[in-house]
Amino acid sequence: MTSEISLWRAALSQTRQDLAQAWNEHRNPGLLLQEHCVAVDEAIQKIWAAHDFDNQAALLAVGGYGRGELFPHSDIDILVLLPDSAAAILQEKIGQLIPLFWDIGLDVGHSVRTVAECLAEAQNDITIETTLLETRLLCGNQNLYDNLVTELERHRDPVGFFEAKVLEQQQRHAKAFGVTNNLEPNIKENVGGLRDLHTLIWVAKAIGLNSEWQTMVEQDILTRAEARLLKNAQQRLQTLRIDLHLTAHRREDRLIFDLQQKVAYQWGLTDSKELRASEKLMEQYYRAARIIHQLNGILLPNLRNRLFSQAKQNVVILNDRFKSVNGMLALRRLDYFEKNPSAILETFLLLSQHPELNGIAPRTLRALWHARGLINDRFRRDQTNRDLFIQLFTQPQGLTRTLRRMNLYGVLGRYLPAFGKIVGRMQHDLFHVYTVDEHILMVVRNLRRFAIPAFNHEYPTLSRLIADFQKPELLYLAGLFHDIAKGRGGDHSELGKSDAREFCLNHGFNEEETELVEWLVQEHLTFSSIAQKQDIYDPAVIADFAHRVQTPRRLTALYLLTVADIRGTSPKVWNAWKAKLLEDLYHSTLRYLGSGKQLDLDSALEERKHEARILLRLNMVPDGAEEALWQQLDMVYFLRHEAREIAWHARVLNRFARTEQPLVRARLSDDREGIDVLVYTPDKPDLFARICLFFNKTAYSIADAKIYTTRHKYALDTFHVFVPENGGDISYREMINFIEFELAHAIERGGDLLCPPSQGRINRHLKHFPINPQVNIRADDKGDGYVLSIVAGDKPGLLARVACVLSSYKVSVHSAKIMTLGGRAEDAFLLTGAALNDAKSLLMMQAELLDVLRI
C-alpha cells in the first residue's frame, strides 16, 4: 500500500501541475474546475476500491466539490454515508481510509453519518442542510445514496430554507460592511461575490427548480440578457479565484494587496501613466461584483414570489403610475418605464416620500433595471427629470438609502455620467478604505446623519449648525460632487468644481447657490489641511483663512463637509484630537468673521489669561502664583495654547520656573484618546530629537507638538501622543508614571544620539503601493524661520530619524504638526538655524531627509 500511495500522490501532483499549465493557455474556468474534480474523483475512487467496502457504505462529494466546482486549493468536502447499523469492522476501515486521502495530497474535510443523522443535522444547521443539497455519489452503495436524497427532499421546508438563506446572506453582507468595494475584497464572501451566486443556486434547488442559468431562462426566472450577464460575471470571479489560488500556492480568496499586481499580470493587464495594472484588475472585479449584487437583488424576490404565489395581495393605489403591493412599490403597468422614462426617477422619489414602503416589487425592479438604457442625454435635458432628481435631495428622509439604491442599479451613474466614471475606482492613498463612489455616498450619509435628530447626541455642534443652515441640499450636492473628478489626470477639486457648476445651473439653482456648491467642491480639502498642518492658534493663520472663506455661511458649510469627508474615508482615520482641531479652527475663524475687523490681540490675550486664572483658582492654586512663570512667556505662547493648557502648565510649573532639572508631567488628554506630555527644561541642542527618540523607542506615536522657548531660554514643549494598541493591561496611570520618570531621565542623561533604523512591520498597503517621499523647505511667510513639509509612507521610527537629521545640522524645531492618515505621514515643522540660510547645507539636508524617508 505504501508504494501505491506514493504512485497515487505523484500522479495527482502531476495532474494538478498539468492543469495549472493548461490553465495558462485556455483560461477557461469551467473546464479547469471540472477537470480538477475529475482528477480528484479518480484519486478518491482508487483509494476506496483498494479498501474493498463491498458496497456497505457510500462515499459522497458534498458542498462545492459536490457541485462540481473544485478550485486549485479548495477544501475537498466528502461524506461517508453509513447504513443504520454499521459493523465495527466497517467503522475501523473508514478510520483507516481518511488519513490516506491526506497522504496523497487531498485537503479533505470529512464527516461520517447515517441517513438519520444527516437528517437530524440538516434540521438543526442550515449550513449542513445547504452542504447536503449539493451531493454526488463518488462510489459505494447507490441505494443508500438515493435514500438520502429522497429523505432530504421529503423533509425539506422550502420556505424555511429560503428565509434562512436570505438571513444568512444579510448577515454576511453586514459583516463585509454592506458594500462591494472593500479594497481587499473576499471574492467568495463579499457582497456580489461567488457566495451570492451560490445562494441563488441553492434557493432554486430547494424550491424544486433547475439551477442552471440557461434552464432558469426557460423557466422564466431569468431573462436571456440577465443570464448572459450572470454567466460572464461568474466566469470573471471564478477566473480571479483560480488565479489567486495558483499565485498564492494556497487557498486564498481575498484579493490582497500582495497578490493584486501579480494576478493583474496574469490577466494581461499592464501599468499605465494613470492606473496600475492592479487598479485596472480591481475595476473589473467591482463591475462583476456589482452585476451579481444587482441581479441577486432581482432574482431572490422573484424566487420568493414562486414560493408565495398564492398569498393574498394587499394593494394600495399611490397614483396613476404606481401602487403598493404588500408594502412594496410596484408599477401599475410594467411597460410604463418604456412609455414614460421619467417614472424611473419617480420610483426613487416615491420610496423617499413613503417610508412605509420596504422596497421595490420584484417585477418592477426587473423592469427598472432593464430600463436604465433610457437614461440618455435627452433624458438628462428633460426639465421634469431634473426637477425630480433635485426633489430627492429635499426630502426629509431617505436620501442616503435612495442614492445607494440608485447607485446599485446603475441609475445614478447614468444620470450623472461623471459619477458613473468613478464607480469602482480604487484609491490607493493609504487612508480611504472605500472606492470613490462608496466614499462619496458615505460623505452624503454623514451629512444627512448630522441633520437627523436621532443622532444629535453624536454630533451636537454639527447637528445644531446644519439645523440652522438654509437649503442643506446644497451641502448634499457638494458632498456628491467633491470627489467626482478623481482619476481624470488633473486636480480633481478644480475639475469637480466645473462639473458642479454645470449641474447647478442646469438644475435651476441661482448664481449664489451655484457659487456656494462649486466653492465647496473646490475648497473641500482646505479646512482639514489648515487645521492639521498650520498653527491654528496663530492670528495670522486665522486671518488668512477668514479672508479665503469670506462669510460665516461658507465657513459653516465647509466645516460640515470637512467632518463628513474625513469620517467617510475610514473608520480608523477620525479621532477626538482631529475633531478638536477642526472645531477650534471653526470657532476662531467665526469670531474673526463676526468682528468685521482685525482681531484685538491684547483683548484676546487677556481673555485667555482670565480663563486660565479661573481654572487655577478652581484647582486651589493661590492668587498670583502663576506670575513668576507668565513673566517669561510672550504673546505667542498665550495665543498658541488654550486656557486649559495654560492653566495646566502654570499649575505644574509655578514653583519650578527656574528648575535646573528636566521636569516632565503627563495626563490623560481631554478627549481620552491619548496622553498630553509637558516637557520643561533649560533649552539644549537636540532636545526635540531626544524626545522623539524616546517616544519611538517606547512605541508611542506623536500626534502633535507645540514647541516653545521662554524668554529665559527654557523649553516649554507639549506633546499629544497616542499609546500603542498592544499596550495590554497597562493602565493609563502606569503609562503616565513611566513617561514622567523615563523621559526626564533620558533628557538629563544626554549622550550621543542613536538614530533608529527602519524597524517593525510596515503597512502592507504601503509595501505594495509605496509613496514617493517629498521634502519641501521654504521661508516662513512671517520671516520667523523656515517651514519644512514632508510627505512619506508612515514607517516605524520616521519622526525620530527626521529629528536626528535636523539635529545633525543644528536646526531647531519651534513647532511641529504631525498628521498621519492611515499609512501616510504629512508633517510640517517650523525651523530655525544657520544651515537653513546656506544653500549648500540646505541641499545636503534635503537629500539626507529624502534618504531617511526612503528607509
C-alpha positions in Angstrom: 0.0 0.0 0.0 2.9 2.4 0.7 4.2 2.1 -2.9 0.7 2.6 -4.2 0.2 5.8 -2.1 3.4 7.2 -3.5 2.3 6.5 -7.0 -1.2 8.0 -6.4 0.3 11.1 -4.8 2.8 11.6 -7.6 0.0 11.0 -10.2 -2.3 13.5 -8.6 0.5 16.1 -8.2 1.4 15.7 -11.8 -2.2 16.1 -12.9 -2.6 19.3 -10.9 0.6 20.7 -12.5 -0.7 19.8 -15.9 -4.0 21.5 -15.1 -2.2 24.7 -14.0 -0.1 24.7 -17.1 -3.1 24.2 -19.3 -4.9 27.0 -17.4 -2.3 29.5 -18.6 -3.2 28.5 -22.2 -7.0 28.1 -22.3 -8.1 30.3 -19.3 -11.5 28.5 -19.2 -12.6 28.4 -15.6 -15.4 25.9 -16.1 -13.1 23.5 -17.8 -10.4 23.7 -15.1 -12.9 23.3 -12.2 -14.5 20.3 -14.0 -11.2 18.6 -14.8 -9.9 19.1 -11.3 -13.0 17.5 -10.0 -12.5 14.5 -12.3 -8.8 14.1 -11.2 -9.8 14.2 -7.5 -12.7 11.8 -8.2 -10.3 9.3 -9.7 -7.8 9.5 -6.9 -10.5 9.1 -4.2 -12.2 6.2 -6.1 -8.8 4.3 -6.3 -8.3 4.5 -2.5 -11.9 3.5 -1.9 -11.6 0.5 -4.2 -8.4 -0.6 -2.5 -10.3 -1.0 0.8 -12.9 -3.4 -0.5 -16.0 -1.9 1.2 -18.3 -4.5 -0.5 -21.0 -1.9 -1.2 -21.5 -1.5 2.6 -21.3 2.3 2.6 -21.4 5.2 0.2 -18.8 8.0 -0.4 -20.3 11.3 -1.4 -18.9 14.6 -2.7 -20.7 17.5 -0.9 -20.5 21.3 -1.0 -18.6 22.9 -3.8 -16.9 19.7 -4.6 -20.4 18.1 -4.9 -21.4 20.9 -7.2 -18.5 20.2 -9.4 -16.6 23.4 -8.7 -13.2 22.4 -7.3 -10.7 25.3 -7.2 -7.0 24.5 -7.1 -6.6 24.8 -3.3 -10.1 24.5 -2.1 -11.1 22.1 0.6 -12.5 18.7 -0.6 -15.7 18.0 1.3 -16.7 14.4 1.5 -19.4 12.5 3.4 -19.1 8.8 4.3 -22.7 7.5 4.4 -23.2 4.5 6.6 -26.2 2.1 7.0 -28.1 2.5 10.2 -26.4 -0.5 11.8 -22.8 -0.3 10.7 -20.5 -3.1 11.8 -17.4 -2.3 13.9 -15.1 -3.5 11.2 -16.7 -1.1 8.8 -16.0 1.8 11.2 -12.4 0.6 11.5 -12.0 0.6 7.8 -13.2 4.1 7.5 -10.8 5.2 10.2 -8.0 3.9 8.1 -9.4 5.5 4.9 -9.4 9.1 5.8 -5.7 9.5 6.6 -4.9 8.1 3.2 -6.6 11.0 1.4 -4.3 13.4 3.2 -1.3 11.2 2.4 -1.8 11.5 -1.3 -2.3 15.3 -1.1 -6.0 15.8 -0.7 -7.1 18.5 1.7 -10.3 16.8 2.8 -13.0 17.9 5.2 -15.0 14.8 6.1 -18.0 13.6 8.1 -19.3 10.1 8.8 -23.0 9.8 9.3 -26.1 7.6 8.7 -29.1 8.9 6.8 -30.9 9.6 10.0 -28.0 11.5 11.4 -27.8 13.6 8.2 -31.5 14.5 8.5 -31.1 15.5 12.1 -28.1 17.6 11.5 -29.7 19.3 8.5 -32.7 20.2 10.5 -30.6 21.8 13.2 -28.0 23.6 11.0 -28.8 25.4 7.8 -25.1 25.2 6.7 -25.2 21.4 6.8 -28.6 21.3 5.0 -27.0 23.5 2.3 -24.0 21.3 2.0 -26.2 18.2 1.6 -28.2 20.0 -1.1 -25.3 19.5 -3.4 -24.2 15.9 -3.3 -22.7 13.5 -5.9 -22.1 9.8 -5.4 -18.4 9.1 -5.9 -18.5 5.4 -5.1 -20.3 2.8 -3.0 -23.9 1.9 -2.3 -26.3 3.6 -4.8 -29.4 2.7 -2.9 -28.0 4.3 0.3 -27.3 7.5 -1.6 -30.7 7.5 -3.3 -32.4 7.0 0.1 -30.5 10.1 1.5 -31.6 12.3 -1.4 -35.2 11.1 -1.1 -35.4 11.7 2.6 -33.7 15.1 2.3 -36.2 16.3 -0.3 -39.1 14.9 1.8 -38.1 16.7 5.0 -37.0 19.9 3.4 -39.0 23.1 4.2 -38.6 25.3 1.1 -40.0 28.4 2.8 -37.8 27.9 5.9 -34.8 27.3 3.8 -35.4 30.4 1.7 -35.8 32.6 4.8 -32.7 31.1 6.4 -30.5 31.7 3.3 -31.7 35.3 2.9 -30.9 36.0 6.6 -27.6 34.3 6.2 -26.8 36.5 3.2 -27.8 39.7 5.0 -25.6 38.8 7.9 -22.7 38.1 5.6 -23.2 41.4 3.8 -23.3 43.2 7.1 -20.0 41.6 8.1 -18.4 42.9 4.9 -19.6 46.4 5.8 -22.6 46.1 3.3 -20.5 47.3 0.3 -18.9 45.5 -2.6 -16.0 47.8 -2.6 -13.6 47.0 0.2 -10.1 47.4 -1.2 -9.1 43.8 -0.4 -12.3 42.1 -1.1 -13.1 38.4 -0.5 -14.3 37.4 -3.9 -16.2 34.5 -2.4 -17.8 36.0 0.7 -18.1 39.7 -0.1 -21.2 41.4 -1.4 -21.5 40.4 -5.0 -19.2 37.5 -4.5 -19.5 33.9 -5.6 -21.5 33.1 -2.5 -24.3 35.4 -3.7 -24.5 33.3 -6.9 -24.4 30.1 -4.8 -27.3 31.4 -2.7 -29.4 31.8 -5.9 -28.5 28.2 -6.9 -29.3 26.8 -3.5 -32.7 28.5 -3.2 -33.6 27.4 -6.8 -32.8 23.8 -5.9 -34.6 23.9 -2.6 -37.9 25.0 -4.2 -37.6 22.4 -6.9 -36.2 24.4 -9.8 -33.2 23.7 -12.0 -30.3 25.8 -11.0 -28.6 26.1 -14.5 -28.7 29.7 -15.7 -30.0 28.6 -19.2 -32.7 26.5 -17.6 -33.7 29.4 -15.4 -34.3 31.3 -18.6 -36.6 28.6 -19.9 -38.4 28.6 -16.5 -39.0 32.4 -16.8 -36.9 33.1 -13.7 -34.1 34.9 -15.7 -34.2 36.8 -19.0 -31.6 35.9 -21.6 -29.8 39.2 -21.0 -29.6 38.6 -17.3 -28.4 35.0 -17.8 -25.6 36.2 -20.1 -24.5 38.9 -17.6 -24.6 36.5 -14.7 -22.6 33.9 -16.6 -20.0 36.5 -17.6 -19.7 37.8 -14.0 -19.4 34.3 -12.6 -16.6 33.4 -15.1 -14.7 36.6 -14.1 -14.9 35.8 -10.4 -14.1 32.1 -11.0 -11.0 33.2 -13.0 -9.9 35.6 -10.3 -10.3 32.9 -7.6 -8.3 30.3 -9.7 -5.5 32.9 -10.3 -5.5 33.7 -6.6 -5.0 30.1 -5.6 -2.4 29.4 -8.2 -0.4 32.6 -7.5 -0.5 32.3 -3.7 0.1 28.5 -3.8 -2.6 28.1 -1.2 -6.3 28.7 -0.6 -6.6 32.4 -0.8 -10.0 34.0 -1.6 -9.1 37.6 -0.8 -7.7 40.0 -3.4 -5.0 41.1 -1.0 -2.5 43.8 -2.0 0.3 41.3 -2.1 -1.4 39.5 -5.0 -3.3 42.1 -6.9 -0.5 43.2 -9.2 0.6 39.6 -9.8 -2.9 38.5 -10.7 -3.3 41.6 -12.9 -0.3 40.5 -15.0 -1.9 37.1 -15.3 -4.9 38.9 -16.9 -2.6 40.6 -19.4 -3.0 44.0 -17.8 -0.1 46.4 -17.7 0.7 49.6 -15.8 -0.2 52.9 -17.5 0.5 56.5 -16.6 -2.9 56.9 -15.0 -3.5 53.4 -13.5 -1.5 50.5 -12.2 -2.4 47.1 -13.6 -3.9 46.1 -10.2 -6.2 49.1 -10.3 -7.5 48.0 -13.7 -8.0 44.5 -12.4 -9.9 45.7 -9.4 -12.3 47.8 -11.5 -13.1 44.7 -13.5 -13.8 42.8 -10.2 -16.0 45.6 -8.9 -18.1 45.6 -12.2 -18.6 41.9 -12.0 -19.5 42.0 -8.3 -21.9 44.9 -8.9 -23.7 42.8 -11.7 -24.0 39.9 -9.3 -25.3 42.1 -6.5 -27.8 43.7 -8.7 -29.2 40.5 -10.2 -29.1 38.8 -6.8 -31.4 41.6 -5.6 -33.8 41.0 -8.5 -33.8 37.2 -8.6 -34.2 36.4 -4.9 -37.5 38.3 -4.7 -38.6 36.6 -7.9 -37.9 33.2 -6.3 -39.7 34.3 -3.2 -42.7 35.0 -5.4 -42.6 31.4 -6.6 -42.9 30.3 -3.0 -45.7 32.7 -2.1 -47.6 32.9 -5.4 -50.9 32.0 -3.7 -50.5 34.5 -0.9 -53.2 37.3 -0.7 -52.0 40.6 -2.1 -52.7 43.9 -0.2 -52.8 46.6 -2.9 -52.9 50.4 -2.3 -53.0 52.8 -5.2 -50.5 55.6 -4.9 -51.0 57.5 -8.1 -51.8 56.9 -11.8 -48.5 55.1 -12.3 -47.6 53.3 -9.0 -49.2 51.2 -6.4 -48.1 49.4 -3.2 -48.3 45.6 -3.2 -47.7 44.0 0.2 -45.7 47.0 1.3 -43.5 47.2 -1.9 -43.6 49.8 -4.6 -44.9 48.5 -7.9 -45.8 49.8 -11.4 -49.5 49.6 -12.3 -48.3 48.7 -15.8 -44.9 47.1 -16.3 -44.4 48.8 -19.6 -44.7 52.3 -18.1 -40.9 52.9 -17.8 -40.7 52.4 -21.6 -43.6 54.8 -22.3 -42.6 57.4 -19.7 -38.9 57.1 -18.7 -39.4 59.9 -16.1 -41.0 57.2 -13.9 -37.5 55.8 -13.3 -36.7 58.8 -11.1 -40.2 58.9 -9.7 -39.7 55.4 -8.4 -36.9 56.6 -6.0 -38.8 59.7 -5.1 -41.8 57.8 -4.0 -39.7 55.5 -1.9 -38.4 58.5 -0.1 -41.8 60.0 0.3 -43.3 56.7 1.6 -41.1 55.3 4.4 -43.7 52.6 5.0 -42.6 51.0 1.7 -39.8 48.4 2.2 -38.5 48.2 -1.3 -39.4 47.7 -5.0 -41.6 44.8 -6.1 -39.6 42.1 -8.0 -41.2 42.6 -11.4 -41.0 46.4 -11.1 -37.4 46.1 -10.0 -36.5 44.0 -13.0 -38.3 46.4 -15.4 -36.4 49.3 -13.8 -33.1 47.6 -14.2 -33.7 46.9 -17.9 -34.9 50.5 -18.5 -31.6 52.0 -17.4 -30.6 52.5 -21.0 -33.4 55.1 -21.4 -31.4 57.5 -19.3 -29.5 59.3 -22.1 -28.7 62.9 -23.0 -32.3 63.6 -23.9 -33.5 62.2 -20.6 -30.9 64.3 -18.7 -32.0 67.5 -20.5 -35.7 67.0 -19.7 -36.8 69.6 -17.1 -39.2 67.1 -15.5 -36.4 64.7 -14.8 -34.1 67.5 -13.5 -36.9 68.6 -11.1 -37.4 65.0 -9.9 -33.7 64.5 -9.3 -33.4 67.7 -7.2 -36.6 66.7 -5.2 -34.7 63.6 -4.0 -32.3 65.9 -2.1 -35.1 68.0 -0.4 -36.9 65.1 1.1 -36.9 65.0 5.0 -35.7 61.4 5.0 -34.4 58.5 2.9 -31.7 60.4 0.8 -28.8 58.1 1.7 -30.9 54.9 1.1 -32.2 56.4 -2.2 -28.7 57.2 -3.5 -27.4 53.8 -2.6 -30.3 52.1 -4.4 -29.7 54.4 -7.5 -26.0 53.6 -7.5 -26.6 49.8 -7.0 -28.9 49.6 -10.0 -26.8 51.9 -12.2 -29.3 54.8 -12.3 -27.1 57.3 -10.5 -24.1 56.7 -12.8 -26.3 57.1 -15.9 -28.0 60.3 -14.8 -24.6 61.7 -13.7 -22.1 60.3 -16.2 -19.2 61.8 -14.2 -20.3 59.7 -11.3 -20.5 56.6 -13.5 -16.8 57.0 -14.3 -15.7 56.7 -10.7 -17.9 53.7 -9.8 -15.5 51.0 -8.6 -12.4 53.3 -8.8 -9.8 52.5 -6.2 -8.0 55.0 -4.0 -4.5 53.8 -3.1 -3.8 56.8 -0.8 -3.5 54.6 2.4 -6.4 56.1 4.2 -9.5 55.6 2.0 -10.9 52.1 2.6 -13.7 52.6 0.1 -13.8 53.1 -3.7 -14.6 56.6 -4.8 -18.3 56.1 -5.4 -18.7 54.4 -2.0 -16.7 57.2 -0.3 -18.9 59.9 -1.8 -22.1 58.1 -0.7 -20.6 57.8 2.8 -19.9 61.5 2.9 -23.5 62.3 1.9 -24.7 59.8 4.5 -22.6 61.6 7.2 -24.1 65.0 6.2 -27.6 63.6 6.4 -26.7 62.0 9.7 -25.9 65.4 11.2 -29.4 66.5 10.2 -31.3 63.6 11.8 -32.5 64.4 15.4 -31.9 60.8 16.5 -28.2 61.3 16.1 -27.9 64.7 17.7 -26.1 63.2 20.7 -23.2 62.1 18.4 -22.6 65.5 16.8 -24.3 68.1 18.9 -22.4 71.1 17.4 -22.7 69.9 13.9 -26.4 69.0 14.3 -27.1 72.5 15.5 -25.2 74.0 12.6 -27.0 72.0 9.9 -30.4 72.6 11.5 -29.9 76.3 11.1 -28.4 76.0 7.6 -30.7 77.2 4.8 -31.1 74.8 1.9 -29.0 71.9 3.3 -29.5 70.2 -0.1 -26.6 72.4 -1.3 -24.4 70.6 1.2 -25.5 67.2 0.0 -24.8 68.2 -3.6 -21.4 69.4 -2.7 -20.7 66.1 -1.0 -21.9 64.3 -4.1 -19.5 66.3 -6.4 -16.5 66.8 -4.1 -14.5 63.7 -5.4 -16.4 63.1 -8.6 -13.5 64.0 -10.8 -10.9 61.7 -9.2 -8.8 59.7 -11.7 -9.1 62.1 -14.6 -5.5 63.1 -14.5 -5.9 66.7 -13.2 -6.7 68.5 -10.0 -10.0 66.7 -9.0 -11.1 69.7 -7.0 -10.9 72.1 -10.0 -12.4 69.6 -12.4 -15.2 68.7 -9.9 -15.9 72.4 -9.5 -16.7 72.7 -13.2 -18.9 69.7 -13.0 -20.8 71.1 -10.0 -21.3 74.5 -11.6 -22.7 72.9 -14.8 -25.0 70.7 -12.8 -26.3 73.5 -10.6 -27.0 75.9 -13.5 -28.8 73.1 -15.4 -30.9 72.2 -12.4 -32.3 75.7 -11.6 -30.1 76.9 -8.9 -29.4 80.7 -8.8 -25.9 82.1 -9.1 -25.4 82.5 -5.3 -26.3 78.9 -4.6 -24.2 77.6 -7.5 -21.2 79.5 -6.3 -21.5 78.0 -2.9 -21.6 74.4 -4.2 -18.7 74.9 -6.6 -16.7 76.7 -4.0 -17.2 73.9 -1.5 -16.1 71.3 -4.1 -13.0 73.4 -4.9 -12.1 74.0 -1.3 -13.1 70.7 0.3 -9.6 69.9 1.3 -8.6 73.3 2.7 -10.2 73.2 6.1 -8.6 69.9 7.1 -5.2 70.9 5.6 -5.0 74.2 7.6 -6.3 72.5 10.8 -3.7 69.7 10.6 -0.7 71.4 9.0 -0.7 75.0 10.3 -0.7 76.7 13.6 -4.4 77.4 14.0 -3.7 79.5 17.2 -1.7 82.0 15.2 -3.9 85.0 14.4 -2.3 85.4 11.0 -3.3 81.9 10.0 -6.9 82.6 11.2 -6.9 85.9 9.3 -5.7 84.3 6.1 -8.3 81.5 6.3 -11.1 84.0 7.1 -10.2 86.1 4.0 -10.4 82.9 2.0 -13.7 81.8 3.4 -15.2 85.4 3.4 -18.6 84.6 5.1 -19.9 82.6 8.1 -22.2 80.6 5.8 -19.3 79.4 3.7 -17.3 78.6 6.8 -20.1 76.6 8.4 -20.8 74.7 5.1 -17.1 73.9 4.7 -16.8 72.8 8.3 -19.7 70.4 7.9 -18.4 69.0 4.6 -14.9 68.5 6.0 -16.0 66.5 9.0 -18.3 64.4 6.8 -15.4 63.9 4.4 -12.9 62.8 6.9 -15.3 60.4 8.7 -16.2 58.9 5.3 -12.6 57.8 4.5 -12.1 55.1 7.0 -13.4 54.2 10.5 -9.8 54.5 11.8 -9.0 58.0 10.5 -11.3 60.0 12.7 -10.5 60.7 16.3 -11.3 63.2 19.0 -8.0 65.1 18.5 -8.8 65.9 14.9 -12.4 66.8 15.9 -10.9 69.3 18.4 -8.6 70.9 15.9 -11.4 71.4 13.4 -13.8 72.7 16.0 -11.1 75.2 17.3 -10.4 76.4 13.8 -14.1 76.9 13.1 -14.8 78.9 16.2 -11.7 81.1 15.9 -12.5 81.9 12.3 -16.1 82.5 13.1 -15.1 85.0 15.8 -12.8 86.8 13.3 -15.6 87.0 10.7 -18.0 88.2 13.3 -15.8 91.0 14.5 -15.6 92.5 11.0 -12.1 93.7 11.7 -8.6 92.6 12.7 -8.6 90.6 15.9 -7.8 92.6 19.1 -4.8 90.6 20.2 -4.4 92.3 23.5 -8.1 91.6 24.4 -7.7 88.0 23.2 -4.6 87.6 25.4 -6.3 89.0 28.5 -9.4 86.9 27.9 -7.3 83.7 27.7 -5.3 84.7 30.8 -8.6 85.3 32.7 -10.0 81.9 31.7 -6.7 80.3 32.8 -6.8 82.1 36.2 -10.3 80.9 36.9 -9.2 77.3 36.2 -6.2 77.8 38.5 -8.3 79.0 41.3 -10.6 76.0 40.9 -7.5 73.8 41.3 -6.6 75.6 44.6 -3.6 77.5 43.1 -3.1 80.7 45.2 -3.6 84.1 43.6 -0.6 85.3 41.7 1.3 82.0 41.9 1.4 81.9 38.1 3.0 85.3 37.6 6.6 84.1 38.0 6.2 81.8 35.0 4.0 84.1 32.9 6.6 86.9 33.1 8.8 84.6 31.0 6.1 84.0 28.3 5.2 86.2 25.4 2.0 86.8 23.4 2.8 83.9 21.0 2.6 81.4 23.9 -0.8 82.6 25.1 -2.3 82.7 21.6 -0.9 79.2 20.7 -2.2 77.5 23.8 -5.7 77.1 25.1 -6.7 78.3 28.5 -6.9 74.7 29.8 -3.3 74.1 28.7 -2.1 77.4 30.1 -3.7 76.6 33.4 -2.2 73.1 33.5 1.3 74.5 32.7 1.0 77.2 35.4 -0.3 74.7 38.0 2.6 72.3 37.4 5.4 74.8 36.9 4.5 77.7 39.3 7.1 76.5 41.8 9.7 75.3 39.3 10.0 78.3 36.9 13.9 78.1 37.2 14.4 74.5 37.9 17.7 73.1 36.7 16.4 69.5 36.3 14.2 68.4 33.4 10.6 68.3 34.5 8.1 66.0 32.7 4.4 65.8 33.5 1.7 63.8 31.7 -2.0 63.5 31.9 -4.9 61.8 30.1 -6.0 64.1 27.3 -9.4 65.7 27.4 -10.6 63.6 24.5 -9.4 60.5 26.5 -7.8 59.1 23.3 -4.2 59.8 24.2 -1.8 61.4 26.6 -0.7 65.1 26.9 3.0 65.3 27.9 4.6 68.5 29.2 8.4 68.9 29.0 10.1 71.8 30.8 13.8 72.1 30.9 16.7 74.5 30.3 16.8 74.6 26.5 19.6 72.5 24.9 20.6 71.3 21.5 19.0 68.0 20.3 16.1 68.2 22.8 13.4 67.6 20.2 15.3 64.7 18.7 15.8 63.1 22.1 12.1 63.4 22.9 11.2 61.8 19.5 13.7 59.0 20.1 12.2 58.3 23.4 8.7 58.0 22.1 9.9 55.9 19.1 11.7 53.5 21.5 8.6 53.1 23.6 6.2 52.8 20.6 4.2 55.9 21.5 3.0 57.9 18.4 3.3 61.7 18.4 0.2 63.3 17.0 1.0 67.0 17.7 3.9 69.0 19.2 3.9 72.6 20.4 7.5 73.7 20.8 8.1 76.9 22.7 11.1 78.7 24.2 10.6 81.1 27.1 12.3 84.4 27.5 14.8 82.9 29.9 15.7 80.1 27.5 13.7 77.3 28.8 12.0 74.8 26.6 8.3 74.5 27.3 7.1 71.8 25.0 3.8 70.0 24.9 3.2 66.7 23.0 0.0 64.9 22.3 0.8 61.2 22.0 -1.2 58.0 21.3 -0.4 54.9 23.2 0.4 51.6 21.4 -2.6 49.5 20.5 -0.9 46.4 22.1 -0.5 48.1 25.4 -2.1 45.2 27.1 -3.4 45.6 30.6 -1.2 48.6 31.5 -3.3 51.4 32.9 -3.1 55.0 31.9 -1.8 55.8 35.4 1.1 53.4 34.9 1.8 54.8 31.4 1.9 58.3 32.8 4.2 57.4 35.6 6.5 55.6 33.1 6.6 58.6 30.8 7.2 61.2 33.5 10.2 59.2 35.0 11.8 57.7 31.9 11.6 60.7 29.6 13.0 63.1 32.3 15.8 60.6 32.8 16.5 60.3 29.0 16.7 64.1 28.7 19.0 64.5 31.7 21.3 61.6 30.7 22.1 63.1 27.3 24.8 61.2 25.4 25.2 60.6 21.7 22.1 60.4 19.6 21.4 56.9 18.3 19.0 57.3 15.4 16.8 54.3 14.8 17.0 52.1 11.7 13.7 51.1 10.0 12.1 48.5 12.2 8.8 46.8 12.9 6.2 45.8 10.4 5.4 48.1 7.5 1.8 48.7 6.5 1.1 46.1 3.7 -0.8 48.7 1.8 2.3 50.9 1.9 4.5 48.0 0.9 2.6 47.4 -2.3 1.6 51.0 -3.1 4.6 53.0 -1.9 4.5 56.8 -1.6 7.3 58.7 -3.3 8.8 60.8 -0.4 8.5 64.6 -0.7 10.6 67.2 1.1 9.9 70.9 0.8 11.7 73.7 2.8 10.6 77.3 2.3 10.9 80.6 4.1 8.0 81.2 6.5 5.6 83.9 5.4 6.2 85.9 8.5 10.0 85.7 8.2 10.3 83.8 11.6 12.2 80.9 10.1 11.6 78.1 7.6 8.8 75.6 7.1 9.7 72.0 6.4 6.9 69.9 4.9 7.3 66.2 4.3 5.1 63.6 2.8 6.0 59.9 3.1 4.8 56.5 4.0 4.4 56.2 7.8 7.0 53.8 8.9 8.3 52.9 12.4 11.0 55.5 13.5 10.2 58.0 10.8 9.8 61.1 13.0 12.8 60.2 15.1 15.0 59.8 12.0 13.8 63.2 10.7 14.6 64.8 14.0 18.1 63.3 14.0 18.8 64.8 10.6 17.7 68.2 11.8 19.8 67.9 14.9 22.9 67.0 12.9 22.6 70.3 11.1 22.0 72.2 14.4 18.5 73.2 13.2 16.0 73.9 16.0 12.3 72.9 15.8 9.9 75.6 17.0 6.6 73.8 16.2 5.5 70.6 14.7 2.3 69.4 13.1 2.2 65.6 12.9 -0.5 64.2 10.7 -1.0 60.5 9.9 -3.7 59.4 7.6 -3.8 55.6 7.5 -0.3 54.8 6.4 0.5 58.2 5.0 2.5 60.8 7.0 2.2 64.5 6.2 4.2 66.5 8.7 5.1 70.2 8.9 7.8 71.9 11.1 8.8 75.5 11.8 12.6 75.6 11.8 15.5 78.0 12.6 19.2 77.5 12.2 22.2 78.8 10.3 22.2 75.8 7.9 18.9 77.0 6.5 20.5 80.1 5.2 23.3 78.3 3.4 22.3 77.0 0.0 24.8 74.1 0.0 23.9 73.0 3.5 20.2 73.2 2.7 20.5 71.0 -0.3 22.5 68.4 1.7 19.9 68.4 4.4 17.1 67.9 2.0 19.0 65.0 0.4 19.5 63.4 3.8 15.9 63.8 4.7 14.8 62.1 1.5 17.2 59.3 2.3 15.7 58.7 5.7 12.2 58.9 4.4 13.0 56.1 1.9 14.4 53.7 4.6 
